[in-house]
C-alpha cells in the first residue's frame, strides 16, 4: 500500500492511501476513524499528485467532480450506500432516509448512517452531503464544523442555523401544545 498526506486549510490533515487499483482511503488524520499507517506501507509523495491537485482545486471552489480511480472495500450494503452517495449532486444535501430509499431499504436509516460513517474515501465519496431528515447536521468523521464548511463551500447559500432553530422552535411549540391540550 502506498500513502501520503495532504494539508488543507479547509479540511486539515488528510491521509491518502491506495495502490495501482485505486484510492482506498482518504481520511482525516485526527478523525473518528483514522487510517492506521502500517509499517509495510510505503510513502510516495508523487503517487497521489493528481488526486491532491483535484482536492486542492475542490477546496478552492474550482472543481465540482473528481476523476479518480476508487477502490473502496466494504460489505455489500456499505458498497450500495457509498455508490448512492456518489449520486448526490455537488452543492446539494440529502437525508439518510433518501439514501435508504435509494438503496432499496427505506427502513434501514440507521444502517445507512453507520455505512456513511464508515466511508473510507471522504470528500470524494461525499458523505458530508448527508444530513438529518429535519435538516440538521449529524455525525461526520472530520467533525460537524468541517461538515458544515464543506457544505457551505459547495453551496454558500445553504441555510443551517436559522432553519435548524426554526424547526426546533416549531417542534418545541408542538410538544408544548400537545402537553397543554392532553
C-alpha positions, 0 to 999 in steps of 0.5 A: 500500500502506498500513502501520503498526506495532504494539508488543507486549510479547509479540511486539515490533515488528510491521509491518502492511501491506495495502490495501482487499483485505486484510492482506498482511503482518504481520511482525516488524520485526527478523525473518528476513524483514522487510517492506521499507517502500517509499517509495510506501507510505503510513502510516495509523495508523487503517487497521489499528485493528481488526486491532491491537485483535484482536492486542492482545486475542490477546496478552492471552489474550482472543481465540482467532480473528481476523476479518480480511480476508487477502490473502496472495500466494504460489505455489500450494503456499505458498497450500495450506500457509498455508490448512492452517495456518489449520486448526490449532486455537488452543492446539494444535501440529502437525508439518510432516509433518501439514501435508504430509499435509494438503496432499496431499504427505506427502513434501514436509516440507521444502517445507512448512517453507520455505512456513511460513517464508515466511508473510507474515501471522504470528500470524494465519496461525499458523505458530508452531503448527508444530513438529518431528515429535519435538516440538521447536521449529524455525525461526520468523521472530520467533525460537524464544523468541517461538515458544515464548511464543506457544505457551505463551500459547495453551496454558500447559500445553504441555510443551517442555523436559522432553519435548524432553530426554526424547526426546533422552535416549531417542534418545541411549540408542538410538544408544548401544545400537545402537553397543554391540550392532553 
